[in-house]
Amino acid sequence: MGNAEQTQEAILAATEALILESGGDADAVTIRQIAARADISVGLINHYYASKELLLEACVQRMIGGVIGAFQPELPATADKAERLGRVAGQVADFLAEKSQISRISILGDLQRPNAEDNTMASVRGFSYTIAGGVPDAEAKLRAFCLTAILQVAFLRKETMLETVGLDFNDKQQREEFLLRAAEWILS
């Protein structure tokens, strides 16, 4: 790894550690704290990342990407396809609810700068395997894309869902029922 890569890795590692120490409150992390933790200057951070927002997004994308890569859903052996999909979506939604701020940064970053390898598309790929029960075809991928969109919009609009559609996305039971219904719709 070259010097530039080592410096960027130090910046991202320091940022991640500070985000975790703040309980996921990325806004509480300052560039000065990151520079001190990485033992580099503020100017060097600014050289690699044009803004704090872009640095936080890069760090959060990496953090979420690691979570997605390690995700192993817990599913009952007797669950049918819709229940399996709903439960997987529910476990993803639980993560979104528990890690709300970093999840929001990741989703909004993907919406602003979409690409085939972002965290949104990694979620689509994961859901598509659950839908297909193996290697996904085009139909499974499309259904997975729709479920991911539903989940992300529900998460981003959770504050208004109760008044507009009567669903409290912050309530785990209501969230699970909603996602089970969404899974049934998507698979029908």
C-alpha positions in Angstrom: 0.0 0.0 0.0 1.4 3.4 -1.0 1.7 6.4 1.2 -1.5 8.0 -0.2 -3.5 4.8 0.4 -2.0 4.5 3.9 -3.0 8.1 4.6 -6.6 7.6 3.3 -6.8 4.3 5.3 -5.7 6.1 8.5 -8.3 8.9 7.9 -11.1 6.3 7.3 -10.1 4.2 10.3 -9.9 7.2 12.6 -13.3 8.4 11.3 -14.9 5.0 11.8 -13.5 4.7 15.4 -14.8 8.2 16.3 -18.2 7.5 14.8 -18.5 4.3 16.8 -17.3 6.0 20.0 -20.0 8.7 19.5 -22.6 6.0 19.4 -23.2 6.4 15.6 -23.6 10.2 15.8 -21.5 11.1 12.8 -22.4 14.8 13.2 -20.6 14.8 16.6 -17.3 13.9 14.9 -15.1 16.8 13.9 -12.3 17.0 11.3 -9.9 18.1 14.1 -10.7 14.9 16.1 -10.1 12.8 13.0 -6.8 14.5 12.3 -5.7 14.0 15.9 -6.7 10.4 15.9 -5.0 9.7 12.5 -2.0 11.8 13.6 -2.1 13.9 10.4 -3.0 17.5 9.7 -6.5 18.9 9.0 -5.1 20.1 5.6 -4.2 16.6 4.6 -7.8 15.4 5.3 -9.1 18.3 3.2 -6.7 17.3 0.4 -8.3 13.8 0.2 -11.9 14.7 1.1 -13.4 18.0 -0.2 -15.8 18.2 2.7 -16.6 16.5 6.0 -19.8 15.2 4.4 -17.9 13.4 1.7 -15.5 11.9 4.3 -18.3 10.8 6.5 -20.1 9.3 3.5 -17.0 7.4 2.4 -16.5 6.0 5.9 -20.1 5.1 6.4 -20.3 3.4 3.0 -17.3 1.3 4.0 -18.9 0.5 7.4 -22.2 -0.5 6.0 -20.6 -2.4 3.2 -18.8 -4.6 5.8 -22.1 -5.2 7.6 -23.9 -6.2 4.3 -21.0 -8.5 3.4 -21.2 -10.3 6.8 -25.0 -10.3 7.1 -26.4 -13.8 7.8 -30.2 -13.7 8.3 -31.8 -15.7 11.0 -34.7 -17.6 9.5 -37.0 -20.4 10.7 -36.6 -23.5 8.7 -40.4 -23.8 8.2 -40.8 -20.3 6.7 -42.4 -20.0 3.3 -40.8 -17.7 0.6 -42.8 -14.6 1.6 -42.1 -15.1 5.3 -38.4 -15.6 4.6 -38.2 -12.4 2.5 -40.2 -10.4 5.0 -38.0 -11.6 7.9 -34.8 -10.8 6.0 -36.2 -7.3 5.2 -37.2 -7.0 8.9 -33.7 -7.8 10.1 -32.3 -5.2 7.6 -34.9 -2.7 8.9 -33.8 -3.4 12.5 -30.3 -2.5 11.5 -31.5 0.7 9.9 -33.5 1.6 13.0 -30.6 0.8 15.4 -28.0 2.6 13.3 -30.3 5.3 12.0 -27.8 8.1 11.4 -25.2 6.1 9.6 -27.9 4.3 7.6 -29.3 7.6 6.5 -25.9 8.8 5.4 -25.4 5.6 3.4 -28.8 5.6 1.7 -28.7 9.3 0.8 -25.1 8.9 -0.5 -26.3 6.1 -2.7 -29.2 8.2 -4.0 -26.9 11.2 -4.8 -24.1 9.1 -6.4 -25.6 5.8 -7.5 -23.4 3.0 -8.9 -23.7 -0.7 -9.4 -21.5 -1.5 -6.4 -23.0 0.8 -3.8 -24.7 -0.4 -0.6 -28.2 -0.1 -2.1 -27.3 -2.5 -4.9 -25.5 -4.8 -2.5 -28.9 -5.0 -0.6 -30.7 -5.7 -3.9 -28.3 -8.5 -4.6 -28.9 -10.0 -1.1 -32.6 -9.8 -1.4 -32.5 -11.3 -4.9 -30.8 -14.4 -3.6 -33.5 -14.7 -0.9 -36.2 -14.3 -3.5 -34.7 -16.8 -6.0 -33.7 -19.3 -3.4 -30.4 -19.5 -5.2 -28.9 -17.8 -8.2 -31.3 -14.9 -9.1 -32.8 -14.4 -12.5 -33.9 -11.0 -13.9 -37.3 -11.3 -12.2 -35.8 -11.9 -8.8 -33.5 -8.9 -9.2 -36.4 -6.7 -10.2 -38.5 -7.8 -7.2 -35.5 -7.3 -4.9 -35.0 -3.8 -6.3 -38.6 -3.0 -5.5 -38.3 -4.3 -1.9 -35.1 -2.3 -1.4 -36.8 0.8 -2.6 -39.8 0.2 -0.3 -37.6 -0.3 2.7 -35.4 2.7 2.0 -38.4 5.1 1.4 -40.1 3.8 4.5 -36.9 4.3 6.5 -36.3 7.8 5.2 -40.0 8.8 5.5 -40.5 7.1 8.9 -41.3 10.4 10.7 -44.3 11.0 8.4 -45.5 7.5 7.8 -47.6 7.4 11.0 -49.6 10.5 10.0 -49.8 9.7 6.3 -50.4 5.9 6.2 -50.9 5.0 9.8 -47.7 3.0 10.2 -45.2 3.6 13.0 -41.9 2.4 11.3 -40.2 3.0 14.7 -42.3 0.3 16.2 -40.6 -3.1 15.6 -43.9 -5.1 15.4 -45.6 -2.7 13.0 -42.4 -2.5 10.9 -42.2 -6.3 10.7 -45.9 -6.6 9.8 -45.4 -4.0 7.1 -42.4 -5.8 5.6 -44.1 -9.1 5.7 -47.0 -7.6 3.7 -44.6 -5.9 1.3 -42.8 -9.3 0.8 -46.2 -10.9 0.0 -47.1 -8.2 -2.5 -43.7 -8.4 -4.2 -43.9 -12.1 -4.5 -47.5 -12.3 -5.7 
